[in-house]
Amino acid sequence: MRQDDIAAYLNAASQFLDLPIHPEHYEDVLTAFAVICSHAKHVMEFTLPVEIEAAPRFTP
Amino acid sequence: MSLTSKTAIEIAGMVRGHEVSARDVLEAHIARIERFDGRLNCFTDKTFARARTEAAAVDIKLAAGIDPGPLAGVPVAVKNLFDVAGLATRAGSKIYRYAPPASHDAACLQKLIAAGAVLLGALNMDEFAFGFVTENAHDGPTRNPHDVARIAGGSSGGSAASVAAGFAPITLGSDTNGSIRVPAALCGIFGLKPTYGRIDRTGTFPFVDSFDHVGPFARSTADLALAYKILQTNDDLAIVPEIDPARVAVLGDWFADGVIAEMAEAVAIVARGLGATKTAIMPEASRARAAAFCISAFEGGQLHKQNLRTRPQDYDPATRPRLLAGALQPAETILQAQRFRAWFQAQAKMLFKEFDILLAPATPCVAPLIGQKTMMVGGLEIPVRPNLGLYTQPISFIGLPVISVPVVADGLPRGVQIIGAAGREDLVFAAAAKLEAAGLVASETVDLI
């Protein structure tokens, strides 16, 4: 993902989730989000068998 | 040997045998803390008045012929995310330092006190346990007793440095991605991250519910085992299993590629000590680390969302951007990461059909300098703060029990992870004890001047 795309997502998500980012903190958050994106890409590109369920399970 | 150099078992034995009073043990530890903690910055809260009351109670019980318990008169301290009655549970933060005080001790601490321990206080950590360095913007850095220019590791840095410095023979910490194993390794002591769920977290400030563990630090495997036995109920460690060298392997791939020579040597020493000649591959460990990274930032961010909205300026500048960014991740990443976690756990279970014990470095390097931003791993210059847990994150991701053992070697301390299958703390302890008996791993109180 390009840096511009990351910034666009971050701005939209911040607004949508009502989690504002103070201008003074913005560059650090953008950098942190770019690092997360690189990890997320590594996770997302792995093909999992369809039967695999998410690890946390609700136990009634 | 001074009282502050003795193990918990030695102290409790002397107290129960009327060789020394709990009061004298406590005063020796208080004197050492007062003399040296100004330099190390382990304690954020000192509970010496309470400790004197608890030590007096131990001495009164003994005088009356009542056994105070297996930790009779043993001084302990806890990371400041554990509830301590009468103290605000600050969890390394500015935000909670003036919160209403806890009404009860955390469940773990209650068990230690019921076993005869006395509480010295609460210990420094990375803000909200989100870090590996204990360079806390509000409370300052905790310094490594082996070299005060270096970090103690984190996030349970105050807990590890206290044990190494002889402030307490046993402390408690928490480990979400490596926060017991990293500081134990960098401070040259033993640290146990138990199986996920094995030790009760009630009364501790959370970070990532999916991964949070609590556990003890000590300067011997026997002390670590005693603390573990007191803190949990379903594993008595009475039967010590034999370690079969054919079922011990060194983890390769992610855990070995690019490892610096000092750390490779430490792993080799432990492997030789256990007779291990095989290498095992935990498939996709780098992706496990990446998934743990995403889930941690997400769950941590969700936990703090309200305060991030209303008072972001009160967060540590090193914590704030990662929590904010984490909270804003798309749901598909977290679902995939949690699905991947189930897949990765299945791979690890298959590996444990062939092996009982797996070995890996605890950290990529020895303790970095305070303020050091980057380190060299595999020929690459990478940031220190998020990467000291490179080798610990894939393991806590699936909740396996691990002891980080301090390897006897020249230079600064180095730790190796002894990893077992879920619920097999007995094997992990047996391996650590075998290495300690052979003199290959050991920890002593650092000689502070």
Interface residues (C-beta under 8 A of the other chain):
Chain A: L10 A13 S14 L17 D18 L19 P20 I21 H22 H25 D28 V29 L30 T31 A32 F33 V35 I36 H39 A40 H42 V43 M44 F46 L48 P49 I52 E53 A54 A55 P56
Chain B: S210 E284 S286 R287 A290 A291 F293 C294 A297 K305 L308 R309 P312 Q313 P317 R320 P321 R322 L324 A325 G326 A327 L328 Q329 P330 E332 T333 L335 Q336 A337 Q338 R339 F340 R341 A342 W343 Q345 P386
